[in-house]
Amino acid sequence: MPHLLGLEVHSAGLTVAAMRPDQTIVLRPVDLHSAAREIVLANARNSGQVCNAVKRALVDREIFDAFVEAAQEVSKKALSS
């Protein structure tokens, strides 16, 4: 699994770049489910109590609503397991 913080990842349509360890940008084209999964799980590691936990995701407004839905789905699955 690629580490998204502090580097740029281009695979399977996923484009994510980080400006600071706690910020992530999601741009088109993107695999929304993969992006949401990586961001939600990166934030959940160590209960977000590390300096590089994702605190802010900047999402292209064209895909924002779909990204939020995907992130909510990933969060619900993570909480139910």
N, CA and C atoms as an extended XYZ file, in Angstrom:
243
Properties=species:S:1:pos:R:3:atomname:S:1:resname:S:1:resid:I:1 pbc="F F F"
N         0.849       -1.164        0.000 N   MET     1
C         0.000        0.000        0.000 CA  MET     1
C         0.905        1.242        0.000 C   MET     1
N         0.691        2.169       -0.932 N   PRO     2
C         1.541        3.358       -0.969 CA  PRO     2
C         1.261        4.282        0.200 C   PRO     2
N         2.295        4.880        0.710 N   HIS     3
C         2.150        5.862        1.778 CA  HIS     3
C         1.841        7.194        1.125 C   HIS     3
N         0.727        7.820        1.456 N   LEU     4
C         0.267        9.009        0.763 CA  LEU     4
C         0.803       10.305        1.343 C   LEU     4
N         1.367       10.265        2.500 N   LEU     5
C         1.754       11.502        3.167 CA  LEU     5
C         3.173       11.888        2.786 C   LEU     5
N         3.324       13.094        2.283 N   GLY     6
C         4.645       13.596        1.957 CA  GLY     6
C         5.132       13.226        0.577 C   GLY     6
N         4.306       12.586       -0.234 N   LEU     7
C         4.719       12.255       -1.587 CA  LEU     7
C         3.517       12.212       -2.505 C   LEU     7
N         3.787       12.098       -3.782 N   GLU     8
C         2.718       12.057       -4.764 CA  GLU     8
C         2.574       10.633       -5.269 C   GLU     8
N         1.358       10.151       -5.394 N   VAL     9
C         1.089        8.795       -5.842 CA  VAL     9
C         0.252        8.862       -7.108 C   VAL     9
N         0.682        8.164       -8.144 N   HIS    10
C        -0.078        8.090       -9.395 CA  HIS    10
C        -0.228        6.615       -9.749 C   HIS    10
N        -1.317        5.994       -9.343 N   SER    11
C        -1.551        4.605       -9.712 CA  SER    11
C        -3.040        4.346       -9.731 C   SER    11
N        -3.481        3.560      -10.666 N   ALA    12
C        -4.893        3.184      -10.795 CA  ALA    12
C        -5.805        4.399      -10.806 C   ALA    12
N        -5.373        5.479      -11.442 N   GLY    13
C        -6.208        6.659      -11.523 CA  GLY    13
C        -6.224        7.494      -10.258 C   GLY    13
N        -5.415        7.151       -9.271 N   LEU    14
C        -5.379        7.869       -8.000 CA  LEU    14
C        -4.322        8.961       -8.082 C   LEU    14
N        -4.724       10.183       -7.872 N   THR    15
C        -3.779       11.299       -7.850 CA  THR    15
C        -3.928       12.003       -6.517 C   THR    15
N        -2.924       11.856       -5.692 N   VAL    16
C        -2.955       12.477       -4.372 CA  VAL    16
C        -1.593       13.122       -4.137 C   VAL    16
N        -1.592       14.334       -3.676 N   ALA    17
C        -0.340       15.022       -3.348 CA  ALA    17
C        -0.490       15.627       -1.963 C   ALA    17
N         0.602       15.705       -1.251 N   ALA    18
C         0.550       16.280        0.091 CA  ALA    18
C         1.392       17.538        0.152 C   ALA    18
N         0.844       18.594        0.764 N   MET    19
C         1.581       19.840        0.942 CA  MET    19
C         2.269       19.840        2.293 C   MET    19
N         1.583       19.337        3.286 N   ARG    20
C         2.098       19.188        4.638 CA  ARG    20
C         1.737       17.780        5.074 C   ARG    20
N         2.387       17.268        6.084 N   PRO    21
C         2.080       15.907        6.507 CA  PRO    21
C         0.622       15.688        6.900 C   PRO    21
N        -0.087       16.750        7.287 N   ASP    22
C        -1.463       16.560        7.741 CA  ASP    22
C        -2.502       17.006        6.711 C   ASP    22
N        -2.085       17.332        5.489 N   GLN    23
C        -3.016       17.755        4.443 CA  GLN    23
C        -2.860       16.869        3.220 C   GLN    23
N        -3.967       16.595        2.566 N   THR    24
C        -3.961       15.787        1.354 CA  THR    24
C        -4.856       16.449        0.323 C   THR    24
N        -4.452       16.377       -0.933 N   ILE    25
C        -5.243       16.922       -2.030 CA  ILE    25
C        -5.714       15.759       -2.892 C   ILE    25
N        -6.988       15.758       -3.263 N   VAL    26
C        -7.543       14.740       -4.149 CA  VAL    26
C        -8.009       15.445       -5.423 C   VAL    26
N        -7.420       15.079       -6.540 N   LEU    27
C        -7.716       15.698       -7.827 CA  LEU    27
C        -8.247       14.665       -8.820 C   LEU    27
N        -8.909       15.164       -9.857 N   ARG    28
C        -9.366       14.283      -10.935 CA  ARG    28
C        -8.219       14.013      -11.890 C   ARG    28
N        -8.184       12.875      -12.564 N   PRO    29
C        -9.044       11.708      -12.389 CA  PRO    29
C        -8.621       10.937      -11.143 C   PRO    29
N        -9.577       10.300      -10.508 N   VAL    30
C        -9.269        9.605       -9.262 CA  VAL    30
C       -10.187        8.397       -9.087 C   VAL    30
N        -9.664        7.372       -8.474 N   ASP    31
C       -10.465        6.246       -8.017 CA  ASP    31
C       -10.946        6.667       -6.627 C   ASP    31
N       -12.172        7.163       -6.549 N   LEU    32
C       -12.681        7.751       -5.306 CA  LEU    32
C       -12.647        6.781       -4.136 C   LEU    32
N       -13.006        5.521       -4.373 N   HIS    33
C       -13.023        4.562       -3.279 CA  HIS    33
C       -11.611        4.367       -2.722 C   HIS    33
N       -10.629        4.232       -3.609 N   SER    34
C        -9.247        4.048       -3.148 CA  SER    34
C        -8.744        5.270       -2.400 C   SER    34
N        -9.035        6.456       -2.932 N   ALA    35
C        -8.588        7.684       -2.271 CA  ALA    35
C        -9.235        7.811       -0.898 C   ALA    35
N       -10.539        7.594       -0.829 N   ALA    36
C       -11.254        7.695        0.444 CA  ALA    36
C       -10.720        6.672        1.443 C   ALA    36
N       -10.509        5.466        0.980 N   ARG    37
C       -10.009        4.403        1.862 CA  ARG    37
C        -8.640        4.778        2.431 C   ARG    37
N        -7.726        5.204        1.578 N   GLU    38
C        -6.379        5.550        2.034 CA  GLU    38
C        -6.405        6.721        3.020 C   GLU    38
N        -7.218        7.717        2.734 N   ILE    39
C        -7.271        8.900        3.593 CA  ILE    39
C        -7.933        8.581        4.931 C   ILE    39
N        -9.055        7.881        4.905 N   VAL    40
C        -9.748        7.529        6.156 CA  VAL    40
C        -8.868        6.636        7.012 C   VAL    40
N        -8.260        5.610        6.417 N   LEU    41
C        -7.434        4.693        7.198 CA  LEU    41
C        -6.149        5.356        7.684 C   LEU    41
N        -5.575        6.254        6.872 N   ALA    42
C        -4.380        6.978        7.315 CA  ALA    42
C        -4.706        7.836        8.533 C   ALA    42
N        -5.897        8.406        8.557 N   ASN    43
C        -6.305        9.233        9.691 CA  ASN    43
C        -6.600        8.375       10.921 C   ASN    43
N        -7.096        7.188       10.699 N   ALA    44
C        -7.490        6.324       11.809 CA  ALA    44
C        -6.296        5.654       12.491 C   ALA    44
N        -5.183        5.512       11.779 N   ARG    45
C        -4.014        4.871       12.384 CA  ARG    45
C        -3.609        5.644       13.636 C   ARG    45
N        -3.334        4.937       14.686 N   ASN    46
C        -2.939        5.534       15.967 CA  ASN    46
C        -3.962        6.551       16.463 C   ASN    46
N        -5.212        6.354       16.120 N   SER    47
C        -6.315        7.228       16.538 CA  SER    47
C        -6.073        8.687       16.172 C   SER    47
N        -5.310        8.909       15.099 N   GLY    48
C        -5.033       10.269       14.655 CA  GLY    48
C        -4.077       11.030       15.552 C   GLY    48
N        -3.437       10.327       16.505 N   GLN    49
C        -2.580       10.985       17.485 CA  GLN    49
C        -1.117       11.026       17.066 C   GLN    49
N        -0.864       11.129       15.769 N   VAL    50
C         0.495       11.291       15.271 CA  VAL    50
C         0.536       12.561       14.439 C   VAL    50
N         1.712       13.147       14.316 N   CYS    51
C         1.807       14.449       13.654 CA  CYS    51
C         1.443       14.392       12.178 C   CYS    51
N         1.538       13.207       11.551 N   ASN    52
C         1.218       13.131       10.131 CA  ASN    52
C        -0.173       12.550        9.864 C   ASN    52
N        -1.028       12.501       10.864 N   ALA    53
C        -2.404       12.056       10.649 CA  ALA    53
C        -3.112       13.076        9.758 C   ALA    53
N        -3.880       12.591        8.804 N   VAL    54
C        -4.569       13.485        7.871 CA  VAL    54
C        -5.645       14.258        8.622 C   VAL    54
N        -5.496       15.557        8.654 N   LYS    55
C        -6.471       16.417        9.320 CA  LYS    55
C        -7.317       17.189        8.324 C   LYS    55
N        -6.842       17.282        7.083 N   ARG    56
C        -7.555       18.068        6.081 CA  ARG    56
C        -7.362       17.421        4.716 C   ARG    56
N        -8.476       17.166        4.037 N   ALA    57
C        -8.443       16.668        2.660 CA  ALA    57
C        -9.037       17.749        1.767 C   ALA    57
N        -8.250       18.255        0.867 N   LEU    58
C        -8.713       19.254       -0.096 CA  LEU    58
C        -9.140       18.498       -1.343 C   LEU    58
N       -10.425       18.573       -1.664 N   VAL    59
C       -10.997       17.744       -2.730 CA  VAL    59
C       -11.546       18.633       -3.833 C   VAL    59
N       -11.235       18.275       -5.060 N   ASP    60
C       -11.753       18.970       -6.239 CA  ASP    60
C       -13.269       19.092       -6.115 C   ASP    60
N       -13.811       20.282       -6.285 N   ARG    61
C       -15.243       20.498       -6.062 CA  ARG    61
C       -16.112       19.651       -6.995 C   ARG    61
N       -15.604       19.290       -8.168 N   GLU    62
C       -16.368       18.454       -9.114 CA  GLU    62
C       -16.633       17.053       -8.559 C   GLU    62
N       -15.754       16.576       -7.681 N   ILE    63
C       -15.892       15.213       -7.147 CA  ILE    63
C       -16.143       15.199       -5.645 C   ILE    63
N       -16.323       16.367       -5.057 N   PHE    64
C       -16.445       16.485       -3.596 CA  PHE    64
C       -17.561       15.614       -3.021 C   PHE    64
N       -18.786       15.753       -3.550 N   ASP    65
C       -19.917       15.004       -2.986 CA  ASP    65
C       -19.702       13.498       -3.080 C   ASP    65
N       -19.200       13.041       -4.217 N   ALA    66
C       -18.944       11.608       -4.391 CA  ALA    66
C       -17.831       11.146       -3.448 C   ALA    66
N       -16.817       11.986       -3.231 N   PHE    67
C       -15.740       11.642       -2.312 CA  PHE    67
C       -16.265       11.516       -0.889 C   PHE    67
N       -17.107       12.452       -0.471 N   VAL    68
C       -17.679       12.408        0.882 CA  VAL    68
C       -18.479       11.120        1.064 C   VAL    68
N       -19.274       10.746        0.082 N   GLU    69
C       -20.042        9.501        0.166 CA  GLU    69
C       -19.112        8.301        0.294 C   GLU    69
N       -18.048        8.278       -0.505 N   ALA    70
C       -17.095        7.164       -0.446 CA  ALA    70
C       -16.400        7.126        0.911 C   ALA    70
N       -16.024        8.284        1.446 N   ALA    71
C       -15.361        8.339        2.756 CA  ALA    71
C       -16.302        7.876        3.870 C   ALA    71
N       -17.575        8.249        3.772 N   GLN    72
C       -18.556        7.803        4.771 CA  GLN    72
C       -18.727        6.293        4.704 C   GLN    72
N       -18.759        5.737        3.495 N   GLU    73
C       -18.902        4.285        3.335 CA  GLU    73
C       -17.702        3.558        3.961 C   GLU    73
N       -16.502        4.048        3.675 N   VAL    74
C       -15.299        3.437        4.239 CA  VAL    74
C       -15.314        3.542        5.763 C   VAL    74
N       -15.701        4.704        6.290 N   SER    75
C       -15.756        4.899        7.740 CA  SER    75
C       -16.743        3.948        8.401 C   SER    75
N       -17.923        3.801        7.813 N   LYS    76
C       -18.948        2.897        8.372 CA  LYS    76
C       -18.438        1.464        8.380 C   LYS    76
N       -17.775        1.038        7.301 N   LYS    77
C       -17.234       -0.331        7.249 CA  LYS    77
C       -16.148       -0.523        8.303 C   LYS    77
N       -15.303        0.482        8.478 N   ALA    78
C       -14.220        0.384        9.458 CA  ALA    78
C       -14.779        0.302       10.875 C   ALA    78
N       -15.848        1.050       11.150 N   LEU    79
C       -16.442        1.040       12.490 CA  LEU    79
C       -17.196       -0.249       12.783 C   LEU    79
N       -17.742       -0.868       11.747 N   SER    80
C       -18.521       -2.083       11.966 CA  SER    80
C       -17.677       -3.344       12.050 C   SER    80
N       -16.381       -3.242       11.734 N   SER    81
C       -15.546       -4.451       11.796 CA  SER    81
C       -14.738       -4.533       13.061 C   SER    81
